Amino acid sequence: MMRSALAGQQGAGHPMKPAQEFDLHAIEVLIMTVELGGMSQCAAHLEITQSAVSQTIARLEASIGTPLFDRSMRPLRLTTSGRSMFERGKQLLALARSTYDNVRVGADLPLARLTVAMSFSLANQLTAAIMSDLGGRAERWNIRSGISLEHQGEFLARDIDMMVTGSFNLEHRDNIELHPVFEEGFVIAVPASYQKQLDVDPADLPFIRFSRLTGMGQQIERQIVRLKLGLRQGVEVESSHQQLALVAAGLGWTITSPVCLSAAPELLRMIRIEPMPRGRFSRTVQVVSRDGELGALPQQVARVCSRQLKEVTFPPLIHQMPWLEEQITWHA
């Protein structure tokens, strides 16, 4: 009886351990199954059999004591408990990875994996330089390019570790670390054949918009509203190369930036570039990460970006347009 009471006291003073099947790998398999759309897709991604995926999830369900998938549905759907496990499991994996990375950073060891996001134009200019100088800082790199506002959501969900971006509007949040690289002024681009004196609005040409789904596009739109420009309806595009190709073809004019000009050097001879005559505005390109999680790496990335842009990307543009140097201010 005394032994039984002692056992009860020990149980009350020590939290129950989770079952052996309740491990990070099993949770990761569950999350991959959901995100990839099924067990066969998860198995292909992990290079294991579908049976192994099914057994892992079954053991996880047994350890919890409730089904996580409704197997009467095709395709499989999460139960209420499954949805809870999916959401909480993502947070748990993110915390586990953050803990692992922090320990490795503190020991000056390479990270297991690092996901960096940039816009298309920045990725084209900076990826090789970052990998050449800092590739050894992580065992596996994932470089994403795309729309910056989508990257912000992924960053907040901890799917992205670091961003190099000119369109970040979450500076007010706690635990955000910012490393400015440079500031660039926006410029006007018209076809080379356009010989008239430029105002902010070449009214006889349609305006080629940079997508309003992007941070840069939204910043340009805000300036257009401030200047009260009545623009002729044109086309809206998502890449700077598309934008400049349309201008080079004589199909309209646009507002762009030096980084975007660098994305299409072969088109510049067919484009006339001028500083904004009035209403000048700019954007700051910076490296964004979560405070303290990556040690000195974000600052090192900022320095590599600065050197690459200052020594390789911008000199050919400034050689053609010396006034462009005044549009760029360096911070890193």
C-alpha positions as CSV (number, residue, x, y, z in Angstrom):
1,M,0.0,0.0,0.0
2,M,2.8,2.4,0.9
3,R,4.4,1.5,-2.5
4,S,1.2,2.3,-4.3
5,A,0.9,5.7,-2.5
6,L,4.5,6.5,-3.3
7,A,3.9,5.7,-7.0
8,G,0.9,8.0,-7.0
9,Q,2.9,10.8,-5.5
10,Q,5.6,10.4,-8.1
11,G,3.0,10.5,-10.8
12,A,1.5,13.7,-9.4
13,G,4.9,15.4,-9.3
14,H,6.1,14.4,-12.8
15,P,4.3,15.2,-16.1
16,M,3.3,12.1,-18.1
17,K,5.7,11.5,-20.9
18,P,4.2,11.4,-24.4
19,A,4.0,8.0,-26.1
20,Q,7.0,6.9,-28.0
21,E,5.1,7.2,-31.3
22,F,4.4,10.9,-30.5
23,D,7.6,12.3,-32.0
24,L,8.6,15.1,-34.2
25,H,9.1,12.8,-37.2
26,A,5.5,11.5,-37.0
27,I,4.2,15.0,-36.7
28,E,6.3,16.1,-39.7
29,V,4.8,13.1,-41.7
30,L,1.3,14.2,-40.8
31,I,2.0,17.8,-41.9
32,M,3.6,16.8,-45.1
33,T,0.7,14.5,-45.9
34,V,-1.7,17.4,-45.5
35,E,0.4,20.0,-47.3
36,L,1.3,17.7,-50.2
37,G,-2.2,16.4,-50.7
38,G,-2.0,12.7,-49.7
39,M,0.1,9.8,-48.3
40,S,1.5,8.8,-51.7
41,Q,2.8,12.3,-52.3
42,C,4.3,12.4,-48.8
43,A,5.9,9.1,-49.4
44,A,7.4,10.2,-52.7
45,H,8.8,13.4,-51.1
46,L,10.4,11.4,-48.2
47,E,11.5,8.6,-50.6
48,I,9.8,6.0,-48.5
49,T,6.8,3.7,-49.1
50,Q,3.2,4.7,-48.8
51,S,2.8,1.9,-46.3
52,A,5.5,3.5,-44.1
53,V,3.6,6.8,-44.1
54,S,0.3,5.1,-43.3
55,Q,1.9,3.2,-40.4
56,T,3.5,6.3,-39.0
57,I,0.3,8.2,-38.9
58,A,-1.6,5.2,-37.5
59,R,0.9,4.9,-34.7
60,L,0.5,8.6,-34.0
61,E,-3.3,8.3,-33.9
62,A,-3.0,5.3,-31.5
63,S,-0.7,7.2,-29.2
64,I,-3.1,10.2,-29.0
65,G,-6.1,8.0,-28.9
66,T,-8.2,9.6,-31.6
67,P,-8.3,9.5,-35.4
68,L,-6.6,12.4,-37.2
69,F,-8.0,11.7,-40.7
70,D,-11.5,10.9,-41.7
71,R,-10.8,7.8,-43.9
72,S,-14.4,7.6,-45.1
73,M,-13.7,10.7,-47.3
74,R,-11.8,10.7,-50.6
75,P,-9.5,12.5,-50.6
76,L,-8.6,12.2,-47.0
77,R,-9.7,15.0,-44.7
78,L,-8.6,16.0,-41.3
79,T,-10.8,15.4,-38.3
80,T,-11.3,18.2,-35.8
81,S,-8.5,16.6,-33.7
82,G,-6.4,16.3,-36.9
83,R,-6.8,20.0,-37.7
84,S,-5.7,20.9,-34.2
85,M,-2.7,18.6,-34.4
86,F,-1.8,20.0,-37.9
87,E,-1.8,23.6,-36.6
88,R,-0.1,23.0,-33.3
89,G,2.3,20.6,-34.9
90,K,3.6,23.3,-37.3
91,Q,4.3,25.5,-34.4
92,L,6.0,22.7,-32.5
93,L,8.3,21.9,-35.5
94,A,9.1,25.6,-36.0
95,L,10.1,25.9,-32.3
96,A,12.1,22.7,-32.5
97,R,14.0,23.9,-35.5
98,S,14.5,27.3,-34.0
99,T,16.0,25.7,-30.9
100,Y,18.3,23.5,-33.0
101,D,19.4,26.4,-35.2
102,N,20.1,28.7,-32.2
103,V,22.3,26.1,-30.5
104,R,24.2,25.5,-33.8
105,V,24.6,29.3,-34.3
106,G,25.9,29.7,-30.8
107,A,28.4,26.9,-31.4
108,D,29.4,28.5,-34.8
109,L,28.2,25.4,-36.7
110,P,26.4,25.5,-40.0
111,L,22.7,25.5,-39.9
112,A,20.9,22.3,-41.1
113,R,18.7,24.3,-43.5
114,L,18.2,28.0,-44.4
115,T,15.3,29.5,-46.5
116,V,15.9,32.9,-48.0
117,A,13.4,34.8,-50.0
118,M,13.9,37.7,-52.5
119,S,12.1,39.3,-55.4
120,F,12.9,38.0,-58.9
121,S,15.1,41.0,-59.7
122,L,17.1,40.8,-56.5
123,A,17.4,37.0,-56.6
124,N,18.9,37.2,-60.1
125,Q,21.6,39.7,-58.9
126,L,22.4,38.3,-55.5
127,T,22.0,34.5,-55.3
128,A,25.4,33.5,-56.7
129,A,27.2,36.1,-54.5
130,I,25.5,35.0,-51.3
131,M,26.2,31.3,-52.1
132,S,29.8,32.0,-53.0
133,D,30.6,33.9,-49.8
134,L,28.3,32.3,-47.3
135,G,27.2,28.9,-48.7
136,G,29.1,27.1,-46.0
137,R,26.9,28.7,-43.3
138,A,24.1,26.2,-44.0
139,E,24.1,22.5,-45.0
140,R,21.1,23.1,-47.2
141,W,19.9,26.4,-48.8
142,N,16.5,27.1,-50.2
143,I,16.4,30.3,-52.2
144,R,12.9,31.5,-53.1
145,S,12.1,34.2,-55.5
146,G,8.7,35.7,-56.1
147,I,6.3,38.3,-54.8
148,S,7.5,40.0,-51.6
149,L,4.1,40.3,-49.9
150,E,3.6,36.6,-50.2
151,H,7.0,36.1,-48.7
152,Q,6.0,38.2,-45.7
153,G,3.2,35.8,-44.8
154,E,5.5,32.9,-45.1
155,F,8.1,34.7,-43.0
156,L,5.5,35.2,-40.2
157,A,4.6,31.5,-40.5
158,R,8.3,30.7,-40.0
159,D,8.4,29.0,-43.4
160,I,11.1,31.6,-44.4
161,D,14.1,32.4,-42.2
162,M,15.4,35.5,-43.9
163,M,14.2,38.0,-46.6
164,V,16.2,40.4,-48.8
165,T,13.4,42.8,-49.7
166,G,12.5,46.4,-50.6
167,S,8.9,45.9,-49.6
168,F,8.7,45.2,-45.9
169,N,6.0,46.8,-43.8
170,L,6.2,44.9,-40.5
171,E,9.0,46.9,-38.9
172,H,6.8,47.7,-35.9
173,R,6.6,44.1,-34.8
174,D,8.7,42.8,-31.9
175,N,11.5,40.3,-32.6
176,I,12.2,41.6,-36.1
177,E,15.8,42.3,-37.1
178,L,16.5,44.7,-39.9
179,H,19.8,45.3,-41.8
180,P,19.4,48.0,-44.5
181,V,21.5,47.5,-47.6
182,F,20.8,50.6,-49.7
183,E,18.1,53.1,-50.7
184,E,17.2,53.6,-54.3
185,G,15.1,56.3,-55.9
186,F,12.4,55.5,-58.4
187,V,12.9,56.7,-62.0
188,I,10.7,57.2,-65.1
189,A,11.2,54.9,-68.2
190,V,9.8,55.8,-71.6
191,P,10.6,54.4,-75.1
192,A,13.9,55.7,-76.5
193,S,11.9,57.2,-79.4
194,Y,9.9,59.4,-77.1
195,Q,11.5,62.8,-77.5
196,K,9.2,65.1,-75.6
197,Q,10.2,66.8,-72.4
198,L,9.1,64.6,-69.5
199,D,6.6,65.5,-66.8
200,V,5.7,62.9,-64.2
201,D,2.9,61.8,-66.5
202,P,3.6,61.4,-70.3
203,A,-0.1,61.8,-71.0
204,D,0.0,60.5,-74.6
205,L,1.4,57.1,-73.5
206,P,-0.4,54.4,-71.6
207,F,1.0,53.5,-68.2
208,I,2.5,50.1,-67.6
209,R,1.8,49.1,-64.0
210,F,4.0,47.0,-61.8
211,S,1.6,44.5,-60.1
212,R,-0.4,45.9,-57.3
213,L,-0.1,42.5,-55.6
214,T,3.6,43.4,-54.9
215,G,4.9,45.8,-52.3
216,M,6.8,47.8,-54.9
217,G,3.6,48.1,-57.0
218,Q,1.6,49.3,-54.1
219,Q,4.3,51.9,-53.2
220,I,4.2,53.3,-56.8
221,E,0.4,53.4,-56.7
222,R,0.4,55.4,-53.5
223,Q,2.7,58.0,-55.1
224,I,0.5,58.1,-58.2
225,V,-2.4,59.0,-55.9
226,R,-0.4,61.6,-54.0
227,L,0.6,63.3,-57.4
228,K,-3.1,63.1,-58.6
229,L,-2.0,61.6,-61.9
230,G,-4.7,60.7,-64.4
231,L,-3.1,57.8,-66.1
232,R,-4.2,56.2,-69.4
233,Q,-5.2,52.6,-68.8
234,G,-2.4,50.2,-69.8
235,V,-1.2,46.7,-68.8
236,E,-0.2,45.4,-65.4
237,V,2.7,42.9,-65.1
238,E,4.5,41.0,-62.3
239,S,8.1,41.1,-63.4
240,S,10.5,44.0,-64.1
241,H,11.6,42.3,-67.3
242,Q,8.1,42.3,-68.7
243,Q,7.6,45.9,-67.7
244,L,10.8,47.1,-69.4
245,A,10.2,44.9,-72.5
246,L,6.9,46.7,-73.1
247,V,8.5,50.1,-72.7
248,A,11.3,49.1,-75.1
249,A,8.6,48.0,-77.6
250,G,7.1,51.5,-77.5
251,L,3.9,50.3,-75.8
252,G,3.9,52.7,-72.8
253,W,5.9,54.2,-70.0
254,T,6.5,53.2,-66.4
255,I,8.0,54.0,-63.0
256,T,10.7,51.6,-62.0
257,S,14.0,51.4,-59.9
258,P,17.7,50.9,-60.6
259,V,17.5,47.3,-59.4
260,C,14.7,46.6,-61.9
261,L,16.8,48.3,-64.7
262,S,19.6,45.9,-63.9
263,A,17.3,42.9,-64.6
264,A,17.2,43.8,-68.4
265,P,20.5,45.4,-69.5
266,E,19.8,44.3,-73.1
267,L,16.7,46.5,-73.3
268,L,18.3,49.7,-72.0
269,R,19.4,51.0,-75.4
270,M,15.7,51.0,-76.4
271,I,14.6,52.9,-73.3
272,R,15.0,56.5,-72.1
273,I,15.5,56.7,-68.3
274,E,15.0,59.9,-66.4
275,P,14.9,60.9,-62.7
276,M,11.4,61.7,-61.4
277,P,10.8,65.4,-62.4
278,R,8.7,66.0,-59.2
279,G,7.3,63.9,-56.4
280,R,10.5,61.9,-56.0
281,F,10.3,58.9,-53.8
282,S,12.5,55.9,-52.9
283,R,12.5,52.4,-51.3
284,T,15.0,50.8,-48.9
285,V,16.3,47.3,-49.6
286,Q,17.1,45.4,-46.4
287,V,17.8,42.0,-44.9
288,V,15.0,40.9,-42.6
289,S,15.2,38.1,-40.0
290,R,13.9,37.2,-36.6
291,D,15.8,38.8,-33.8
292,G,18.8,36.9,-32.6
293,E,17.9,33.6,-34.3
294,L,20.7,33.5,-37.0
295,G,23.5,35.2,-35.1
296,A,25.7,37.4,-37.4
297,L,24.5,35.8,-40.6
298,P,21.8,38.4,-41.6
299,Q,24.4,41.2,-41.2
300,Q,26.9,39.2,-43.3
301,V,24.2,38.7,-46.0
302,A,23.6,42.5,-46.0
303,R,27.3,43.2,-46.5
304,V,27.5,40.6,-49.4
305,C,24.5,42.1,-51.0
306,S,25.9,45.6,-50.7
307,R,29.3,44.6,-52.2
308,Q,27.7,42.8,-55.1
309,L,25.3,45.6,-56.0
310,K,27.9,48.3,-55.5
311,E,30.8,46.6,-57.4
312,V,29.0,44.5,-60.0
313,T,25.4,45.3,-60.6
314,F,25.2,49.1,-60.6
315,P,28.5,50.2,-62.2
316,P,27.4,49.4,-65.8
317,L,24.1,51.4,-65.2
318,I,26.0,54.3,-63.7
319,H,28.4,54.3,-66.6
320,Q,25.5,54.8,-69.1
321,M,23.6,57.2,-66.8
322,P,26.0,59.0,-64.4
323,W,23.1,60.8,-62.7
324,L,21.8,57.5,-61.5
325,E,24.6,57.4,-58.8
326,E,22.7,60.2,-57.0
327,Q,19.6,58.0,-56.8
328,I,21.4,55.4,-54.6
329,T,22.4,55.7,-50.9
330,W,24.4,52.9,-49.3
331,H,23.8,51.6,-45.8
332,A,25.8,48.4,-45.5
